[in-house]
Amino acid sequence: MLDIAVQGEEGWPAGTDWPALAADAVRAAIAISPYGELATITALVEISVKLTDDEEVRTLNRDYRHKDAPTNVLSFPQVQPDLIEALANTDDGEALLGDIVLASGVCTREAADKNVTMADHASHLIVHGTLHLLGYDHMMDHEAEAMEAMEVAALASLNIADPYAAATGE
């Protein structure tokens, strides 16, 4: 069973059901991955999503990535990628897959720059963060292409346009 715990802070626009949006984005990312069965296994698999401000994300980015600036999303995996598949083979217990943290100010500015809604941009970032928790990365070109393709597929399942199409002029 998948449990998505969402903690929201001030600074996130009213009028959006952020817990539902986060849960939908996490489930969409997991569904298009090879780990889709994590959503239905008996064991409890938890993902934490924190919607916070730029200052908290800046501090986390500085402390964990040695980059003293806010960023849009941070992911903190708690399960090694080679052990994720084993989670689907257990019928008891629980595991924290990891944490995803989004910065409101950065997300707001990026959404405006991209001319997309804050909700769609946050969904994209949560999908992106979830894929990091599942062991995906974008350090090498082939990894980035694979991860972007997964993001596009997950977002399409949520009726959200390809966020990379505008960047490439497609």
Rosetta blueprint (number, residue, H / E / L):
1 M L
2 L E
3 D E
4 I E
5 A E
6 V E
7 Q E
8 G E
9 E L
10 E L
11 G L
12 W L
13 P L
14 A L
15 G L
16 T L
17 D L
18 W H
19 P H
20 A H
21 L H
22 A H
23 A H
24 D H
25 A H
26 V H
27 R H
28 A H
29 A H
30 I H
31 A H
32 I L
33 S L
34 P L
35 Y L
36 G H
37 E H
38 L H
39 A H
40 T L
41 I L
42 T L
43 A L
44 L E
45 V E
46 E E
47 I E
48 S E
49 V E
50 K E
51 L E
52 T E
53 D L
54 D H
55 E H
56 E H
57 V H
58 R H
59 T H
60 L H
61 N H
62 R H
63 D H
64 Y H
65 R H
66 H L
67 K L
68 D L
69 A L
70 P L
71 T L
72 N L
73 V E
74 L E
75 S E
76 F E
77 P E
78 Q L
79 V L
80 Q L
81 P H
82 D H
83 L H
84 I H
85 E H
86 A H
87 L H
88 A L
89 N L
90 T L
91 D L
92 D L
93 G L
94 E E
95 A E
96 L E
97 L E
98 G E
99 D E
100 I E
101 V E
102 L E
103 A E
104 S H
105 G H
106 V H
107 C H
108 T H
109 R H
110 E H
111 A H
112 A H
113 D H
114 K H
115 N L
116 V L
117 T L
118 M H
119 A H
120 D H
121 H H
122 A H
123 S H
124 H H
125 L H
126 I H
127 V H
128 H H
129 G H
130 T H
131 L H
132 H H
133 L H
134 L L
135 G L
136 Y L
137 D L
138 H L
139 M L
140 M L
141 D H
142 H H
143 E H
144 A H
145 E H
146 A H
147 M H
148 E H
149 A H
150 M H
151 E H
152 V H
153 A H
154 A H
155 L H
156 A H
157 S H
158 L L
159 N L
160 I L
161 A L
162 D L
163 P L
164 Y L
165 A H
166 A H
167 A H
168 T H
169 G L
170 E L
